[in-house]
Amino acid sequence: MEVFDRMEETVTARAGEERALLRFLDKVFARQNLIPYFKWLLPKLFRAGAAPCPKTLVVRDEKNPSRFRAAVGLYMIECAVGSEKLLAAGIGNVAVGKRYRGMGYMKLLMRQALELARARGADYSVLNGLRHRYQYFGYERVGCGYDFKLTKTSLRHSLHGTEMVPLTVEKLRREDTETLAAIHALNETSPVYCARPDDPAALWDTLTSWFAVPYILRREGAFAGYFQYARIGFRVEELRLTDAELLGGAVTAILAKLKRSNLVFRTLPTEAGLIAGLTPLCETVHIQNTNIFNVLNYTHVLEALLRLKARSAPLCEGELVLRVNGFFEAETLRISVRGGEIAVTPTDEAPALALEHLAAMRCFFAPVAPERALLPAYAASWFPLLIDMPYMDTV
C-alpha cells in the first residue's frame, strides 16, 4: 500500500539527529548496523559540523518517531560553466528501510526533493544511480567523461626522445593549508567547476570524499598541480597542472608513484588542453556515461552550455523554435545563433518540433541520441552539449 503523496508526509531531519541518520543510512547501504560507511565515504557531507540533517528529507516511523523509514539528501551546488553560473540540486543517499520498501516512500521523497529544488531555483538536478529506476523522476544518463588509458609501454614509445620536466608526486596532507589554497585556486581556472569551500579543513573533506586519495605534483619543490586517485574505479580524476607543458612528466611520475603498469585518466569534454595532451599518449580512449541528470530549466541551461561550447568551436548560425515538455512544465523556446551571439529565450511562437522530456535530455546532452536526426542539420550540429559535474563534487 502506497503512502499518500502529500507534502506534509515528510520533513527534514532535525539538528542533533546526525548519529541516528548515519546509523540508518549505514544499515540500508552497508547492510549492517554498526559499519560507519557514510562518514568515511562522504566526509564533506557527514563530517562533524557539516550539518547533514537540514539537507535530508525523511519519513519517520509513526510508532517510534526517533527512527526513520526513508531518507533523501538534497544538496544545492553552485556551478561555474564558462562565464555563466548554474545551480544544481545534488540528490544523494536515497534510502528506504528494508521493512518499508514497496510502500511508495521513494516516490514521495524524490518528488518532494525535486519540488523543493525547483523552488530554490535549481537549473538541473544530478544523482548517481540506476538509469531506469530514476527515469520515473525525469532523470536520464547523459553525463559524459573521457577515459584515457595510459600504459608504461605507450608512454615509453609516445614520449621517446621528448625532454620532460622531472616532477615528484606526494600525498597531500590535511595540515598543508598553503597547498590546499593553491589547489582551490587552480581548480577555479577550469572551464567547468563547482564552488568548493576555501576553508582548508572543509576542502580536505571534499578532496577525500568517495574514498579518493589526493596527491600533489611538485617541480623542484614548488607546487605544480594536483590530482585525486579514485579508489572506486581505480582511476585518476581531476588532473590539474600549472603548466600544460608538464603533462608528460606528470603522467610518468603518477604511474611510477602509484606503482601501476597502466592507469585510466578521466577528463570532462571541456578540458580541451588536457584532452589534446593525453590523446597522443594513450593506448585507448573511451567515452563513458557518468551521472544522470534532470534539467529543470531548459532555457537557462541550454544558453549557458551553448555559450560554453562556442568558446572552443564556432557554432553554425541559425534559429530554431522548440517545445520541450519538461518534467514539471512545458517550455517553448527560441534558440538563436547569429553573428557570434547566442540567446535562448521563451517564446509564444509555434514550435518547429516538440520533444518529450527524456527525449529532449538525450537530444541536447547525450553522446549518442537518435533524436538529433529530427533537427535541421545546422541545429543538430549544436549538440551534444556538456552537462556534467566533477566527480569530487557529486553527492
Stockholm file with secondary structure:
# STOCKHOLM 1.0

chainA/1-395         MEVFDRMEETVTARAGEERALLRFLDKVFARQNLIPYFKWLLPKLFRAGAAPCPKTLVVRDEKNPSRFRAAVGLYMIECAVGSEKLLAAGIGNVAVGKRYRGMGYMKLLMRQALELARARGADYSVLNGLRHRYQYFGYERVGCGYDFKLTKTSLRHSLHGTEMVPLTVEKLRREDTETLAAIHALNETSPVYCARPDDPAALWDTLTSWFAVPYILRREGAFAGYFQYARIGFRVEELRLTDAELLGGAVTAILAKLKRSNLVFRTLPTEAGLIAGLTPLCETVHIQNTNIFNVLNYTHVLEALLRLKARSAPLCEGELVLRVNGFFEAETLRISVRGGEIAVTPTDEAPALALEHLAAMRCFFAPVAPERALLPAYAASWFPLLIDMPYMDTV
#=GR chainA/1-395 SS CCCCCCGGGCEECCTTCHHHHHHHHHHHHHSSTTCCHHHHHCHHHHSTTCCCGGGEEEEECSSCTTSEEEEEEEEEEEEEETTEEEEEEEEEEEEECGGGTTSSHHHHHHHHHHHHHHHTTCSEEEECSCHHHHHTTTCEECCEEEEEEEEHHHHHHHTTTCCCCCCEEEECCTTCHHHHHHHHHHHTTSSEEECCCCSHHHHHHHHTGGGEEEEEEEETTEEEEEEEEETTTTEEEEEEESCGGGHHHHHHHHHHHHTCSEEEEEECTTCHHHHHHHTTTCSEEEEEECCEEEESCHHHHHHHHHHHHHTTSCCCCEEEEEEEECSSSEEEEEEEEETTEEEEEECCSCCSEEEEHHHHHHHHHCSSCGGGGGSCHHHHTTCCCCCCCCGGGCC
#=GC SS_cons         CCCCCCGGGCEECCTTCHHHHHHHHHHHHHSSTTCCHHHHHCHHHHSTTCCCGGGEEEEECSSCTTSEEEEEEEEEEEEEETTEEEEEEEEEEEEECGGGTTSSHHHHHHHHHHHHHHHTTCSEEEECSCHHHHHTTTCEECCEEEEEEEEHHHHHHHTTTCCCCCCEEEECCTTCHHHHHHHHHHHTTSSEEECCCCSHHHHHHHHTGGGEEEEEEEETTEEEEEEEEETTTTEEEEEEESCGGGHHHHHHHHHHHHTCSEEEEEECTTCHHHHHHHTTTCSEEEEEECCEEEESCHHHHHHHHHHHHHTTSCCCCEEEEEEEECSSSEEEEEEEEETTEEEEEECCSCCSEEEEHHHHHHHHHCSSCGGGGGSCHHHHTTCCCCCCCCGGGCC
//
